[in-house]
């Protein structure tokens, strides 16, 4: 099910990229540091969209990794607190 959904999403995105490229055939000049590139406007738009999407995904992945690390730290702290609490109860019961 997820493979079909993923493949259909890829096909829709590819068709959208083709449509954007076909509707914007004008060539534009890009100046990137020491390089000057002439490319179709549609291609430039699609590449800019893809780079932005990848940057957003990388940012989100970093944020999720930080949350998972914090969750692990909190679980370890909870286990330590529970074990010290249970050891205090057994000491009180024995005394």
Rosetta blueprint (number, residue, H / E / L):
1 X L
2 X H
3 X H
4 X H
5 X H
6 X H
7 X H
8 X H
9 X H
10 X H
11 X H
12 X H
13 X H
14 X H
15 X H
16 X H
17 X H
18 X H
19 X H
20 X H
21 X H
22 X H
23 X H
24 X L
25 X L
26 X L
27 X E
28 X E
29 X E
30 X E
31 X E
32 X E
33 X L
34 X L
35 X E
36 X E
37 X E
38 X E
39 X E
40 X E
41 X H
42 X H
43 X H
44 X H
45 X H
46 X H
47 X H
48 X H
49 X H
50 X H
51 X H
52 X H
53 X H
54 X H
55 X H
56 X H
57 X H
58 X H
59 X H
60 X H
61 X H
62 X H
63 X H
64 X H
65 X H
66 X H
67 X H
68 X H
69 X H
70 X H
71 X H
72 X H
73 X H
74 X H
75 X H
76 X H
77 X H
78 X H
79 X H
80 X H
81 X H
82 X H
83 X H
84 X H
85 X H
86 X H
87 X H
88 X H
89 X H
90 X H
91 X H
92 X H
93 X H
94 X H
95 X L
